[in-house]
Amino acid sequence: MRHTPVLATKLFVPARRATSVPRPRLFAQLDTTLAAGNRLTLLSAPAGFGKTTLITDWLAELGSRPAETRVGWLSLDADDNDLSRLLAHLTAALSRSGIEVDPAPTATHDGSPATAMTGILNEVTRAAERSPGTHWVLVCDDFHVLTDPGAHEAFSFLVDHVPPELHLVVATRADPPLPLARLRGRGELTELRAADLRCTPGEATEFLNRVMGLSLTDADVAALEERTEGWIAGLQLAALSLRGVHERHAVDAFLEDFTGSNRFIIDYLVDEVLARQPAEVRHFLLRTSVLDRLTASLCDAVTGRDDGSTMLDRLERGNLFAVHLDDQRHWYRYHHLFADVLGARLLAEHPEELPVLHRRASDWFAAHDLPVRAVRHALAAEDLTRAARLMEEALPAVRRARQDSLLVTWVQALPDAVVRRSPVLSLVAAWSQLVAGRLDAVEGHLDAAGRALAAGADDPDLAGEWAPTEDLRTAPAMIAVYRAALAQARGDVTATAGHAREALDLAGPEDHFVRAAGLGYLGLAGWARGDVAEALTTFDSAVQSLHSAGNLVDELDATIVRADMMVALGRPGRARRLYADTLERVTAAGEPFPRVTADLHVGLAELDLELDDLPGAEEHLETARALGHRASVTENRHRWFVASAGVRAARGDYQAAAGLLDRAEALYRPGFYPEVRPIPAVRARVQIAAGDLDPAWVWARERGLGVEDAPVYLREFEHLTFVRLLLAGQHPSHGADPADDAAPADAALRLLDQLHVAAGGAGRAGSLVEIRCLQALAHGARGDREQALAALESTWLEAPEPAGCVRLYLDEGEPMRELLRHAVAHGAPVPERLRRRLASGNPTTSRTHPVLADPLSARETEVLHLLDSDLTGPEIARQLYVSLNTLRTHTKRIYTKLGVTHRAAAVRRARDLGLL
């Protein structure tokens, strides 16, 4: 397996300058990093406050102490917003400190932060057991460049679970979205901020006169210290401008003019610094400002000169903001502020050179197998054809590393016309639209991929622009795969199967991933038709192809689909064993795959719910919730809310169940799997159970449901919901009555008979159990108890796993319970678990929560859940993207509706009501 490449220069502790200013007062604060109970040390201040230098000096001083302390360093950059890349660099940083972490889990984490973090933390613990008394310090510099929620979630997980032997140090320009308030409240956080990092007058004197070689008076230093507010970068810029200024009047004039905002000071002083440099130095500085990392050969390639090594050494010795990144002084970077100003000057003075410089940088990075940076510079050069080809070449490695967000970013960075010239990139664009749920945009990209292939066959020049990769070779088959996906999304079963067969015909015997996709969609089409047994066999073959392709995560994710099919076949016990086996497989090594694990726990919760094991279901749901929203694949994320709604409904809290279904519907993404249990129909069942029939009748009319409908499997769940509505009571007087020509029970039986024939013919034993249950209710409603009991008895005698259904019966209320009691009295083979639940006299196993007279709105419910957290008011407002005043309005309404006056009371009251 190929892993994400690691940029070694990001792992070097910056070298300590021999002329640095000792800062023992700050060292003492940093020493608390190693104190027991300290989880995080945070250095948060604007650029130029000496955060990196301070940490470097402290680590050097720490190394002279007798205690064994090892250091891992990671200089973060914008590319680390890709979770795979971040985790690869984090693993490498720890490895350099002596903690050997297997990179394989980070390469296969599939977007879930807790996966790799669990393995990393386990390795730290094992390292501590092997080396008692040893401590490790992990420094993450420039944390502010991380903007991806997944990266933040990964570090929050790390902070929450960090072993006592590992000490985290984060340097950043802005407070990160980590649980700082909680850590601060527990005394687990050390903080150094701008006020701490400002130079004292004594430190300013030491820096200006000894380090920078000036001869300023105490009054001069005091003036600069006052006007820079101890900002070390400002002092350094001032010192560079004062070099060579010896006359007293000139010094006084400089100090007199040295006023204004930091931004003005930066512009003024850098102008002065650049103006005093020799032409060759200025030329080098401006041209290399397009680079965020510098090495001699790269600088030579970009500038067209051969003095890169000499110039980098000269810049470092001249204190011109060049910072070396490794002990061998091969790699450097410019101070961020200095780089910003250089870039602005280059754009202003030589804008025509920018494309050339970026193109040269792209060539160098491509030649050195650094495709991400090569693409970035090609895009900056606006060399779009080259950028497209580089993307195509990098695509297999990026996909293996699961850097999906990078693929989306790349495609979005290219004009649509460029994307459509490339079959491979057109397919990437189609995939990105499908994942986003924008179905109308998918087909256009698929058509473009087909047209590009046809045009390339006639135009060698066009085909010559494409990278000759496996993705290009299999593009015709993948077009068919994505057409199958699109047809699946639109509910066109025939087209789904047709495109899937086309993909299989086009795929070669070794094209395992393409074959897996084709077989998968063929199986899903069979499921949608209701041929579930055949569909399961086909889908099992797809899973074997995924295994051959080495696509482990998708192979494990397929468990969810297979289990659903088993339940449809009346085999919930077999589904449970499949879930359990897969769960054991992904956790056996002690490093679970949370993305899969969360979905497995939701599946087990659904099975526990049907067995009326509500505590078990809630435990699985809480486990899935604790893994975080990234622990579930996009197409399954709604299922947690549907299952939770089922638990709330089983406990009689129909209002909470309806709210959860609203959230599920917002998360649902059509097209990945057949919609065999539509959420609106689930909501209608909750309404029927609550006795709220009017909205259920509205739903039925909108769906056009009637008792003479043909028995189509994709509508079976809706039809069985409609039967419950018919049996629940008389239809509303307004509007057309779908059963106005017969009694509701007779109408229900006519529809059930059709459904029974269809399900029996297809071997869907799970459907037959539910159909016979409702037939028993209908016969009971007609007063035909004998027929009702016969329907129930045949269910228990013929079902493959009769003990697997409990809530199916309990949810039908008192009419079903009465039938069940008669069945027991007449010696019918009532399953033991159902018999026990009936004898308990409390089928719902729980209380019914009172309903608020004025229910909370969806927004107020969202605010309520955030109130039950460690977030402060301002942090909640930021998360909701509202002002603090708006948040206060929401909380005031919540307090009024709950009858409380403060936050803690609101949370307690909400828990009592079952709202949390």
Summary of the structure (lengths in Angstrom):
residues: 916
radius of gyration: 33.3
end to end distance: 44.0
largest distance: 114.5
contacts: 3051
relative contact order: 0.05
helix: 67%
strand: 4%
